Structure formats: structure tokens, C-alpha cells
Amino acid sequence: MFLFTSCQVGAETIFKTEIRRLFPEFRLSFSRPGFLTFKIPDHLTLDNISDFANRSVFARTAALSLGKINPEKTNAETTDTEKTNIETTETLTSLAGKIWAIAETNRIFVNRVHVFRRDPLPPGEKGFEPGLAPELQMLHKTLIEHSPKPKFLGIRHTDPNYPAQLNETVLNVVEIDPGCYFIGVHSVSKGLPIQSCYSGGVLPITIPDNAVSRAWLKFEEGLRWSGFPVTKGDYCLDIGAAPGGGSQVLLSRGAKVLGVDPAEIDPTILNHPDFTHIRSRINQTKRSLYRNIRWIIADINVAPNYTLDVLEELATRKDIPLCGMLFTLKLFHWSLAEHLPTYIDRLQHWGFKDIRVKQLVFNRQELMVAVQHRR
């Protein structure tokens, strides 16, 4: 039995270290940038796969491997144009047939189909952002149209961005290289991160034209992942706010935001009636400003321990009605992730019981941390 999983390009080494620590019985089998497979004990089930996805910080997706489709050999004299035409007409139908044959051989009853490819680059590099490419949307459409009915009538939604629901079985089709696909399956279990409901673990988030920075992407994803119920009128603190992308996400939910940063804030955010800018470093501000704060977000370009130093004083105060914090830990070198158990232990000493850590899809070389008081 084999497990395949995807991660951020560049995170493979620290991901392998994490696997050796959490699942010492797993053995690395095959790897590409952003994609790894492991030989796993035969007794493991889909529930175990779900546990893997939940416990791993770096796993974006995880599925039990069912098989692999290699690229077909083409005539050496075929032109590039002819190859493209083949790929966009005949090959899609043929590929769909091979994929369903693998599912049928393994007796998989499918409720959902996820189609994605491993990332070619880290997020944000050369303008790349993870998402469902148009040609993969076509493959998804072809798979739905050619599902071998009635054996796969469990497919209820054809929209590739519609999230899989609790207890559904998902067929995963992952393009590793041109013409090379891994086929796998996972189930959506209670407690899994929301990413397991979407193709490639990528929430369908498109950065708006008026977003003032890329921080909008990671905090929009962070709030959806964490499920933090930030609502209209909530007082929020944004530490390291400039130029305002994270604050923009909070403002869009009707929150009142206090942004602390010595740098300039984009005029779009600065002029918002529910935004207040404190142009200073957080350790130089009056603590009386934070007495009504319910939620804190932070994106500070410093080492993880310094970020925790900044947050600890606020998190442990009794006069702040704090519900939770969502913040990044920068990994200036990947080995900093090996200290994660120490960081989590520190958060637990602050009194937080609900602590989650994940390298989200739109994070760069950093982790997103969500801590919340259970109510």
C-alpha cells in the first residue's frame, strides 16, 4: 500500500523530517518537487489517511494510492501542434476511461472527483498562485461526463470548486508531469482541515483587484481554515499591518481594526472609517488601547520566538476579552520548523486549548497558527 501527498515546493526536506517523527513506519518511495509517496503498512485504512492529513503540518493533500498512468509514447514525427490537438480531444476521453478503470478495479464508490497538479513553483514566485488550471477543469468535466454509470452515481456535483461533504469518498487525480497521473482516494472525515474538501487542498480564493497586498490571500485563507467567527463590530488588532492586506480581510467582515506598524498603510485602508493606524512598534504603544480587542492577527517579519514574545504579553493579559489569534511564524530557514513542538508548548502555557498549525496553500516559507479559547 502507498500513500501520496502534496506539499509546498521547497518544503520536501522538512516534510520528510516531520513524517519520520510522526509516522516512523512510513518509507519514502517516490518524490518530485511538491509531491511525495510513501510505502505504508498494509493494515492502514482511509481513516488512518485522514489522521495523517490532520496531524501533518506540511501535507496539503493525502490519499491512498490506487495506481499510476504513464504518458503514452507518441510518434517521433508528430508535430507539437498535432500533440496539442491530441491532448485536447481524444486523449481526455481515453484518459478518463483509464482513470475510471482504476477506480472500478479497486471497487471505489466515488462521491466526488478532485483533479489537480503538483505546483511548479512556490506560491507568489514569478506571479504563480496555486489554483485549478483551465485544462484540468476540462479533465474534471470529461471525467464526470464519462463516469461508468450506474456504478458511480454517487457523484452529485459537477462543479470542481464545490466542496466535498462529510463522509464523502473523493477520487484524486494528480498530474505529476505531462501525461503522468497518480490516482488515489481519500475520505472526508470529521476533524479534517477544510482543505481536504477541495481539489489539491486549494480553497477557491481569487485575490480581488483592490487587494492592497498579498497578505490578503493568506489571511483570507487563514480565516476560512481556522473558522474564526469574526463578525461585524468585533474589535481586532493587526500587528505588522502595513500595507494593510490582513486588515482589509477583517474590514470586509465588518470588523473594527486597529493596525499597528511603523510603516505606511495603503490609503485605501487608511481612509476606511473602521480602521485606525497606530504608527509605532507594538512594544512602544499604550496597552490601554487594546482593552476591547477580541481577535488578533499578526504577520511580522521576524524569527518565530520574537513573534511569540510580542504576542505573549497580550495573550496573557486578563483585561483583554481575547477570543483568538491568527498569526504567521516565519521560517527563515526550514530547520526552524523542527522547534515547532517547543512553540506549541509555549502557546499551551498561555492557556489556549485549541491550537492548530498548518502551512497553508498561500503561505510562503512560513506557518499559519490559529489559537482560540474554547467556549
N, C-alpha and C positions, 0 to 999 in steps of 0.2 A: 504494500500500500504506500502511496505517495501523497504528500500534501504540497500544493503550490500556493505561493503567496507573493504579493507585490509590495513594494515599499518605495520610498523616495530614492531617486538616482543619487548615489553618493553615500547613502546610509547603509549599504550592504554589510560592511565590516562590523559596525556596531550592532546591526540587526543579528548577525550570526552570533556575536558575543551574547546578546540577550537570549537567543534560542538555547545556547549551550547552558546558560544559567537556569532558565525556566523549564526547559524540556531536554534534559541531557540524553534521553533515549532517541532523539531525532538525529538523523545523519544526513548531511548535505549531499545532494545528488547532482543538481544541475543549476547553473546560475547564469544570468545575464544582468546588466545594469538595471536595477529596479524590479528584478524578478528572480525568485529562488524556489527550488523544490527540495523537499526532504523526504527520505525514506522513513516511514513511521511504523510503530508496532501494529501488527495485524488486528489486534483486538480493539483498536480505537474506532469510534463511531462519529457521526455527524455532530453529536453533542460535544464530543471532545474537540472537534474542529472549532466549534463555536467558542469553547473555553479558551482555545489558543488565541483566537482573534480578540477576545475580550481582555486577556492578560498581557498581550504584547503591546508595547508602546509604539513600535515601529511598523507593525503589519498594517497595511492599508486594506488588503483583502486576504482571505484564506479560503481554500476549497480543497476537497478531496479529489485527487486527480482521477479521471476516468480514461484518459487516453490522449494521444497526440496526433495531429495531422501535419505531415511534412509537405513542403511545396512540391508541386508536380514538375517534372522535368519537361522543358519545352524545346522545340526545335531550335537549334542554334541559329538558323537563318531567319527566325521570326523577328520582325522589327519591333522596336519599343512601342510604336503606335498599335500594332496588332496585339501585343501583350496586354496593353492597357484595355483595349476593346474586349479581349477575352475575360479579363478580370472584372469588368463591369457588366458583363452579360451572362455568358454561360457558366463562368466559374462560381458565381454567387449561388446559383441553384444547385450545382454539383457539391459545393462546399456545405450547403445546408443539409443536403442528403447525407453526407458523411457524418456530420455532427449529430444528426438525429439517430443515425445508425449506432453511434457510440452510446448515446443515451438509452436506446432501446436494448442494446446488448447488456447494459448494466441494470436494466429494469428500473429506470428512474422515472417517476411520475412528476412532471415539472409544472410548477405554478407560474414561473417567471423565467425570463431569459435576460442575462446580463452579457453584453458584448463590450469589450474594451481592449486596449493595447497597453503594453508597458510604456512608461514615459520615456521620451528620447532625451530629455534634459531635466535638470532640477527646476522646480516652479519659479517663474519670474525671470529665468535666464533667456536672453535673446527674445524676449517677448512671449515665451511659452507659458501657457497655463493649462493644467490638466482639464480634460473635458472629452465629450463624445464627438469624435470626428464625423463628418457627413458620410464618408464611405462605410463607417461602422454602423451608422444608423440604417444605411441601406442593407447591410448584412442582417441586422436585427429584424428589419421588415421582412426580408426574404425568409428568415428562419420561422417567423410567425406564420407567414403565408404557406409554407411548406411543412408545417408540423404534421406528423403522421396521425391524423385523426382516425378513430376516436381515442387513441391511446394517450394523447397529450391534451385532452380537453380541459385540463386544469389551468391552462393559460387564460387568464381573464382580462388582462390589459395589454394592449399593443404599444402603448406609449413607452419608449425606452427610458424616459425620465420619471415614470410613475413608480413610487417606492414599493418594494416588496413588503408584504404584511407579515405579522407574527405567525410563526409556524409554517410559512410557505417554503417550498423547496425551489432553489434557484439553480438553473443551469448556467455555468460560467464559460464563456468563450473568450480566450485571451490571445490576441495576436502578439507573438514574441518577436518575430522577424517577418518580412514579407512572405506570405504564403504558409507560415508556420504557426499553428494554433495549438494551445493546450485546452482541453475540455475538462471541466470539473463541476462539482456540485457542493453547495452549502445550504444549510437551513437557517432561517431567521428565528433565533431563539430569544427568549426574554433575557434582558440584561446586556444584549449585544449593542455596541455603539451604532448610532443611526447610519453610519457609513455602509454597514452590511446590507442595507436596503437598496443601495444604488450601484449602478454599473461601475466597476473599478473603484468603489468606495468614494466616488466623486459626487458630492451633492451638486445638483444643477443650479449653480450660482454664477451669474454673469455680472461682472463689475459694471456699474452704471457709468454713463458718460460724465456725470458730475461728481464722481468719486474723487476726493482730493488726494488720495494716496492708496498704495497697495494694501495698507493696513486695513482698509475697508473689507477686503476679501477675507483676511484671516480672522477678523473679529466677527464678521457675519457668519462665517463657518463655525467659529468658536461658540457663538451664542446658540446656534442651531444644534451643535453637537452636545453642548452642556445642558441644554433645555432650561437655562436660567429664565425665569419668568419676569424679565424686565418689562415693566408696563408704564403706561402714561402717568407722569407725575413722580416717578421714582427719582430720588437724588443719586447721582452716580459720580464717581471720581475717575478721571482718566489721567494716569501718571505716565509721563513721557508722551504727551498728547500730540505734539507737533508732527506733521502739519494738520492733523485732525481727522484722519480716516476712521480711527476707532470711535471717536466722539460722534462722527457722522452716523455710524451704525446705531449708537444709543439714541441719538436725537430722532432718528427715523422711527423709533419705537415710542416716541413721546416722552422720553426721559429728560430730566433737567441735569445738565452736565457741567461739572467743574473740571476744567482742563489745566493741569499743572505741567509747565515746561518752560525753560528759559528761552527757547527758540520761538520763531514766529508761527502763528496759526494762519491757515488759509482764510482769506476774507469771507469766503462762503460760510465757514463755520464760525468765525469770529463775530459776524454780524447776526448770527442766529439768536432770537430772543431768549432761548432756553440754555444758552451757552455762556459760561463765564471763564475768562482766561486769567490764571494766576501765573504771571511771567516770572517764574522763580524755580529753583530746585526744590523738590519736595521736602528736604530736610531743613529748609530755610523758611518754611511757611508757618503760620499760626495754626495750631492744632484745633482751635475753636471753629475753624472753617468747616470741619468735617463731621460735626455733631449729627447731621441728618443723613449722612451717606449710608445707602443701603447696598450698593454694588460698586465694586472697584474693578477696573481693567487697567492693565499695565503692559507697556511694551518698551522696555528700557534697554538700551544697547550697552549692557554691562554684563559681567560674569554672573552666573546663577546665584552664588552666595550673596552678592551685593543686592540683587533684586529681592532676595528673601529678607535681607536686612532692612530694606526700605519698607517692605510690606508688613514685617512683624510688628512694628510699633503700632500700626493702625489696626491690624487684625486682633491684637490682644487688648485693646482698649475697651473698657466697659461702658463708656459714654457714647459709643457709636453703634447704631442699630444695624450692624452689618449682616447682610444675608449671605453674600458670597463674593468670591474674587475670581477673575479670569485673567490670566497673565502668561507671558512667554518667558521661557528660560533659554537664553542664547547659548548655543554650543559652539564657541569659537574654535574648539577642536572637538572631534567626536568623542574622545575619551571622557569628556566631562559627563556624558550620559551614564558612565559606569558608577557615578556618585548619586544616581537617582534615588536609591533606597535611603540614603542619608537625607536628601532633600525632603522626601516624603515623611520620614520620621520627624523632621523638624516641623512640618505642617501639622502633623498629628498632635504635637505638643502645644500647638496654638489652640487646640480644642475642636478642630474640624474633623468630622467623621466621614463625610462624603468627599473623597479625594480622587480625582481622575487625571491621568496624564496621557497625552497622545501626540504623536507627530501628525498633525492634520495635513490634509492634501495641499492647502495653500500656505502652510508654514514653509519657511526655508530651512536653514540649518539651526533649528530651534524646536522646542517642545511647547505645546499649549497645556496649561494646567488649570483645572477648574476645581475650586474648593467651595463647599457650601455647608451651612448649618442645616441639619435635617429638622424639619418642622412637622 
